[in-house]
Structures are given as structure tokens and as C-alpha cells.
Amino acid sequence: MAIAINGSTYYRTAEVYQIVGISRSTLFRWLKEGSFRDVQNVDRRGWRLFT
């Protein structure tokens, strides 16, 4: 379920890899390699949020 914060829509990690159609391990490998720039956003639990 997408999250709306201050008018912007954010997606959690599980939603992103399901929407994109890749595996969880591929997404985490890409994150480790620095393929994404906008991962500074986190929710109250410290989970990554993507725009």
C-alpha cells in the first residue's frame, strides 16, 4: 500500500520490487551498488521509501 506524505506518494521496498517485476535480492543488490539516489526517505521504522 502506497503512503502519502505531504502530497507525495511513497512505496515500500516490497511494493517496488513487485511493481517493477524483479526479485527482492536484485533490488537489494542495486541498492548496495548505489543505483538509486532517492532512498534517503525512511518511515518511522527506518524502512526505505521510494518515490
C-alpha positions in Angstrom: 0.0 0.0 0.0 1.5 3.3 -1.1 2.0 6.0 1.6 1.1 9.7 1.0 3.3 12.1 2.9 3.0 15.9 2.4 1.3 15.3 -1.0 4.0 12.9 -2.3 3.4 9.2 -2.9 6.0 6.7 -1.5 6.3 3.0 -1.9 7.9 0.4 0.4 10.6 -2.0 -0.7 8.3 -5.0 -1.2 5.9 -2.9 -3.3 8.8 -1.6 -5.5 10.2 -5.0 -6.5 6.7 -6.4 -7.1 5.7 -3.4 -9.3 8.9 -3.5 -11.2 8.9 -7.3 -11.6 12.3 -8.1 -10.1 13.3 -10.2 -7.2 14.0 -8.9 -3.8 17.6 -9.8 -4.0 18.0 -7.9 -7.2 16.6 -4.7 -5.7 18.8 -5.0 -2.7 21.9 -5.6 -4.9 21.0 -2.5 -6.9 20.6 -0.5 -3.7 24.0 -1.7 -2.5 25.6 -0.7 -5.8 24.1 2.8 -5.5 21.8 2.5 -8.5 19.2 4.7 -6.7 19.6 8.2 -5.4 16.3 9.0 -3.6 16.5 6.3 -0.9 17.1 8.8 1.9 13.4 8.7 2.7 12.5 6.3 5.5 9.4 5.7 7.6 9.2 5.7 11.3 10.5 2.2 11.5 13.6 3.0 9.4 12.3 1.2 6.3 13.2 2.7 2.9 10.6 4.6 1.0 10.8 5.2 -2.8 9.1 7.8 -4.9 
